[in-house]
């Protein structure tokens, strides 16, 4: 089974990834073995999707990461509006 996961870290940071060994990958993130996630430890899994095919998992991860980047840019552009209520 291949897993697509969403992690929640410090400062409400989200991280999207995929793996076939969920326990090991979460441990790697929390031990600082991933440069991208090291500053925002500790991490916890907040969402999972299971796939029989690695290619399907990679495709879904890519789509989630594209959404995450677009969402982050939008939040940055309209941040002042979000603070005003």
N, CA, C and O of each residue as an XYZ file, in Angstrom:
340
protein
N       0.858     -1.183      0.000
C       0.000      0.000      0.000
C       0.897      1.237      0.000
O       1.906      1.291      0.703
N       0.516      2.209     -0.787
C       1.223      3.490     -0.838
C       0.305      4.546     -0.232
O      -0.896      4.587     -0.501
N       0.898      5.384      0.582
C       0.126      6.372      1.332
C       0.468      7.782      0.889
O       1.635      8.119      0.685
N      -0.560      8.599      0.743
C      -0.403     10.045      0.592
C      -0.848     10.616      1.926
O      -1.920     10.285      2.433
N      -0.004     11.483      2.493
C      -0.295     11.972      3.839
C      -0.165     13.486      3.910
O       0.540     14.116      3.121
N      -0.866     14.039      4.877
C      -0.742     15.458      5.200
C      -0.317     15.529      6.655
O      -0.949     14.947      7.536
N       0.770     16.257      6.886
C       1.277     16.455      8.241
C       0.980     17.871      8.688
O       0.950     18.798      7.878
N       0.761     18.031      9.977
C       0.600     19.343     10.589
C       1.757     19.533     11.553
O       2.004     18.699     12.424
N       2.464     20.645     11.381
C       3.618     20.926     12.226
C       3.470     22.240     12.966
O       2.406     22.859     12.993
N       4.579     22.638     13.565
C       4.638     23.886     14.319
C       4.192     25.047     13.432
O       4.419     25.040     12.223
N       3.560     26.034     14.042
C       3.049     27.229     13.353
C       1.978     26.876     12.318
O       1.806     27.587     11.328
N       1.259     25.769     12.556
C       0.174     25.327     11.677
C       0.656     25.047     10.251
O      -0.110     25.162      9.295
N       1.914     24.685     10.121
C       2.511     24.379      8.817
C       2.005     23.031      8.325
O       1.957     22.068      9.090
N       1.625     22.957      7.043
C       1.200     21.702      6.439
C       2.293     21.173      5.523
O       3.012     21.942      4.884
N       2.409     19.858      5.467
C       3.349     19.211      4.558
C       2.643     18.030      3.912
O       1.969     17.251      4.587
N       2.802     17.901      2.591
C       2.195     16.818      1.827
C       3.294     15.868      1.365
O       4.339     16.309      0.889
N       3.059     14.565      1.505
C       4.051     13.594      1.065
C       3.423     12.260      0.725
O       2.214     12.073      0.859
N       4.270     11.324      0.278
C       3.804      9.971     -0.027
C       4.897      8.989      0.355
O       6.085      9.306      0.299
N       4.480      7.795      0.744
C       5.418      6.763      1.176
C       4.740      5.405      1.143
O       3.515      5.306      1.077
N       5.556      4.359      1.191
C       4.994      3.020      1.364
C       5.274      2.504      2.775
O       4.913      1.376      3.111
N       5.923      3.339      3.606
C       6.211      2.974      4.998
C       5.904      4.187      5.882
O       6.786      4.990      6.189
N       4.662      4.297      6.274
C       4.171      5.482      6.972
C       4.865      5.711      8.311
O       5.256      6.838      8.616
N       5.019      4.675      9.101
C       5.659      4.841     10.418
C       7.082      5.367     10.285
O       7.475      6.296     10.990
N       7.855      4.769      9.376
C       9.240      5.188      9.186
C       9.311      6.627      8.677
O      10.149      7.410      9.125
N       8.436      6.966      7.748
C       8.479      8.315      7.169
C       8.129      9.370      8.214
O       8.773     10.418      8.260
N       7.132      9.121      9.049
C       6.785     10.069     10.105
C       7.943     10.209     11.088
O       8.259     11.315     11.527
N       8.566      9.103     11.428
C       9.727      9.138     12.314
C      10.859      9.959     11.686
O      11.497     10.761     12.368
N      11.106      9.762     10.393
C      12.131     10.549      9.690
C      11.834     12.045      9.787
O      12.729     12.842     10.069
N      10.585     12.419      9.556
C      10.212     13.839      9.648
C      10.456     14.369     11.059
O      11.010     15.456     11.221
N      10.058     13.630     12.061
C      10.183     14.099     13.444
C      11.601     14.027     13.988
O      11.911     14.680     14.985
N      12.465     13.249     13.354
C      13.876     13.206     13.750
C      14.718     14.216     12.977
O      15.932     14.290     13.169
N      14.077     14.997     12.099
C      14.791     16.037     11.366
C      15.573     15.538     10.170
O      16.505     16.211      9.729
N      15.226     14.385      9.633
C      15.950     13.820      8.490
C      15.516     14.410      7.155
O      16.124     14.120      6.125
N      14.483     15.226      7.160
C      14.024     15.907      5.952
C      14.276     17.401      6.120
O      13.762     18.025      7.048
N      15.070     17.968      5.217
C      15.414     19.390      5.301
C      14.158     20.262      5.265
O      14.069     21.260      5.981
N      13.194     19.885      4.433
C      11.984     20.697      4.266
C      11.123     20.750      5.519
O      10.422     21.737      5.745
N      11.167     19.706      6.335
C      10.273     19.653      7.493
C      10.975     19.860      8.827
O      10.318     20.046      9.852
N      12.285     19.829      8.822
C      13.049     19.900     10.077
C      12.696     21.113     10.948
O      12.533     20.945     12.157
N      12.569     22.328     10.391
C      12.317     23.494     11.251
C      10.940     23.525     11.915
O      10.718     24.304     12.842
N      10.027     22.693     11.455
C       8.637     22.800     11.924
C       8.205     21.605     12.766
O       7.009     21.362     12.927
N       9.157     20.865     13.300
C       8.856     19.717     14.160
C       8.241     20.174     15.466
O       8.515     21.294     15.897
N       7.432     19.372     16.110
C       7.015     18.019     15.763
C       5.867     18.012     14.750
O       5.129     18.987     14.612
N       5.742     16.893     14.052
C       4.712     16.693     13.044
C       3.734     15.625     13.509
O       4.099     14.688     14.220
N       2.480     15.788     13.088
C       1.492     14.726     13.311
C       0.681     14.556     12.035
O       0.463     15.508     11.286
N       0.247     13.342     11.807
C      -0.552     13.044     10.620
C      -1.975     13.528     10.859
O      -2.597     13.190     11.866
N      -2.482     14.325      9.917
C      -3.857     14.813     10.040
C      -4.760     14.278      8.929
O      -5.981     14.420      8.992
N      -4.147     13.658      7.903
C      -4.961     13.133      6.806
C      -4.175     12.068      6.052
O      -2.965     12.198      5.866
N      -4.866     11.011      5.618
C      -4.260      9.902      4.869
C      -5.154      9.473      3.719
O      -6.380      9.511      3.821
N      -4.525      9.064      2.622
C      -5.204      8.387      1.525
C      -4.342      7.194      1.133
O      -3.123      7.332      1.026
N      -4.939      6.032      0.916
C      -4.211      4.831      0.526
C      -4.397      4.520     -0.948
O      -5.494      4.664     -1.487
N      -3.308      4.088     -1.606
C      -3.328      3.751     -3.027
C      -2.605      2.430     -3.248
O      -1.584      2.165     -2.612
N      -3.129      1.602     -4.144
C      -2.466      0.351     -4.495
C      -1.262      0.615     -5.395
O      -0.294     -0.145     -5.374
N      -1.316      1.678     -6.177
C      -0.272      2.000     -7.143
C       0.581      3.171     -6.675
O       0.050      4.193     -6.239
N       1.902      3.027     -6.762
C       2.808      4.122     -6.409
C       2.602      5.306     -7.354
O       2.659      6.458     -6.923
N       2.364      5.032     -8.631
C       2.152      6.115     -9.594
C       0.923      6.944     -9.235
O       0.948      8.169     -9.353
N      -0.144      6.294     -8.801
C      -1.344      7.023     -8.377
C      -1.049      7.880     -7.149
O      -1.516      9.015     -7.053
N      -0.274      7.336     -6.210
C       0.083      8.091     -5.006
C       0.942      9.301     -5.361
O       0.730     10.389     -4.826
N       1.907      9.121     -6.257
C       2.766     10.233     -6.678
C       1.958     11.325     -7.372
O       2.196     12.513     -7.156
N       1.000     10.915     -8.208
C       0.158     11.885     -8.905
C      -0.677     12.688     -7.912
O      -0.790     13.908     -8.038
N      -1.253     12.017     -6.937
C      -2.074     12.709     -5.927
C      -1.224     13.646     -5.075
O      -1.646     14.762     -4.771
N      -0.021     13.196     -4.686
C       0.882     14.044     -3.906
C       1.208     15.315     -4.684
O       1.188     16.412     -4.127
N       1.505     15.165     -5.962
C       1.834     16.320     -6.810
C       0.672     17.316     -6.847
O       0.879     18.524     -6.735
N      -0.537     16.805     -7.004
C      -1.711     17.685     -7.049
C      -1.921     18.402     -5.717
O      -2.255     19.587     -5.698
N      -1.729     17.699     -4.616
C      -1.875     18.331     -3.299
C      -0.805     19.401     -3.081
O      -1.097     20.464     -2.533
N       0.423     19.130     -3.503
C       1.493     20.116     -3.334
C       1.233     21.350     -4.182
O       1.492     22.468     -3.739
N       0.721     21.162     -5.402
C       0.384     22.311     -6.241
C      -0.710     23.142     -5.585
O      -0.648     24.371     -5.594
N      -1.710     22.477     -5.015
C      -2.767     23.190     -4.304
C      -2.186     23.946     -3.119
O      -2.522     25.109     -2.895
N      -1.315     23.291     -2.361
C      -0.717     23.916     -1.181
C       0.068     25.161     -1.525
O      -0.010     26.159     -0.808
N       0.828     25.122     -2.614
C       1.614     26.281     -3.029
C       0.697     27.412     -3.477
O       0.932     28.572     -3.140
N      -0.339     27.083     -4.229
C      -1.291     28.105     -4.678
C      -2.015     28.730     -3.496
O      -2.211     29.944     -3.451
N      -2.410     27.897     -2.539
C      -3.102     28.372     -1.348
C      -2.205     29.301     -0.536
O      -2.663     30.336     -0.050
N      -0.937     28.941     -0.387
C       0.001     29.773      0.379
C       0.199     31.131     -0.292
O       0.234     32.160      0.383
N       0.328     31.135     -1.611
C       0.493     32.412     -2.327
C      -0.749     33.288     -2.173
O      -0.639     34.497     -1.973
N      -1.926     32.677     -2.267
C      -3.166     33.434     -2.110
C      -3.265     34.017     -0.707
O      -3.622     35.185     -0.550
N      -2.955     33.220      0.315
C      -2.999     33.728      1.691
C      -2.050     34.904      1.870
O      -2.375     35.862      2.571
N      -0.891     34.839      1.249
C       0.078     35.928      1.356
C      -0.462     37.193      0.689
O      -0.298     38.294      1.214
N      -1.099     37.035     -0.458
C      -1.621     38.191     -1.192
C      -2.795     38.855     -0.478
O      -2.956     40.073     -0.557
N      -3.609     38.075      0.211
C      -4.803     38.649      0.845
C      -4.700     38.643      2.365
O      -5.710     38.773      3.057
N      -3.500     38.494      2.882
C      -3.297     38.400      4.327
C      -3.918     39.539      5.104
O      -4.511     39.324      6.161
N      -3.788     40.756      4.588
C      -4.356     41.907      5.303
C      -5.877     41.811      5.390
O      -6.461     42.235      6.388
N      -6.520     41.271      4.379
C      -7.975     41.101      4.405
C      -8.381     40.061      5.451
O      -9.401     40.207      6.124
N      -7.572     39.018      5.577
C      -7.878     37.973      6.550
C      -7.768     38.498      7.973
O      -8.521     38.075      8.850
N      -6.835     39.418      8.209
C      -6.649     39.973      9.547
C      -7.755     40.950      9.914
O      -8.101     41.089     11.087
N      -8.307     41.625      8.917
C      -9.355     42.609      9.176
C     -10.697     41.966      9.501
O     -11.618     42.634      9.971
N     -10.800     40.673      9.247
C     -12.022     39.967      9.594
C     -12.950     39.865      8.460
O     -14.031     39.293      8.597
